[in-house]
Amino acid sequence: MKRGYSKLLYNQRNKDETIMSVMKRLFGEHLMSRLIRTQNRELSFRCITYNMHRLTNLIILMMFST
């Protein structure tokens, strides 16, 4: 089983799980939408919001570190 996994790709799993954990903590773990199409849209908006949140935090850190 160990030989079947690429070490580079498998180590990316930790990053994915961390991001999902942070998103669940920030935005909650349940979706409000009922339809699959709107659930996908809601998840997309959550991803966009997470990326914007992360970007603003990095900008603020850069402003205060200089």
C-alpha positions in Angstrom: 0.0 0.0 0.0 2.8 2.4 0.9 4.4 2.1 -2.6 1.2 3.0 -4.3 1.1 6.6 -3.0 3.2 9.5 -4.4 4.9 11.1 -1.4 4.5 14.6 -2.9 0.8 14.3 -3.5 0.0 12.6 -0.3 1.6 15.3 1.8 -0.7 17.8 0.2 -3.6 16.1 2.1 -2.5 17.7 5.4 -2.8 21.2 3.9 -6.3 20.3 2.5 -7.5 19.0 5.8 -6.2 22.1 7.6 -7.9 24.4 5.2 -11.2 22.5 5.5 -10.9 22.6 9.3 -10.3 26.4 9.4 -13.2 27.0 7.0 -15.6 24.9 9.2 -14.5 26.9 12.2 -14.9 30.2 10.5 -18.2 29.7 8.6 -19.8 26.7 10.3 -20.0 23.1 9.3 -23.6 23.0 7.9 -25.0 24.3 4.6 -28.2 26.3 4.5 -29.1 25.4 0.9 -31.2 22.4 0.1 -30.5 21.9 -3.6 -27.2 20.4 -4.8 -26.8 23.3 -7.2 -27.2 26.0 -4.5 -25.0 23.9 -2.1 -22.2 24.0 -4.6 -22.7 27.7 -5.0 -22.6 28.2 -1.3 -19.4 26.2 -1.0 -17.9 28.3 -3.8 -18.8 31.5 -2.0 -17.3 30.1 1.2 -14.0 29.3 -0.6 -13.9 32.8 -2.1 -14.7 34.4 1.3 -11.9 32.3 2.9 -9.4 33.4 0.3 -10.4 37.0 0.8 -10.1 36.7 4.6 -6.7 35.1 4.2 -5.5 37.8 1.8 -6.7 40.7 4.0 -4.9 39.1 7.0 -1.7 38.8 5.0 -1.9 42.4 3.8 -2.5 43.6 7.4 0.5 41.6 8.6 2.7 43.0 5.9 1.6 46.6 6.7 2.5 46.2 10.4 5.7 44.3 9.9 7.5 47.0 7.8 
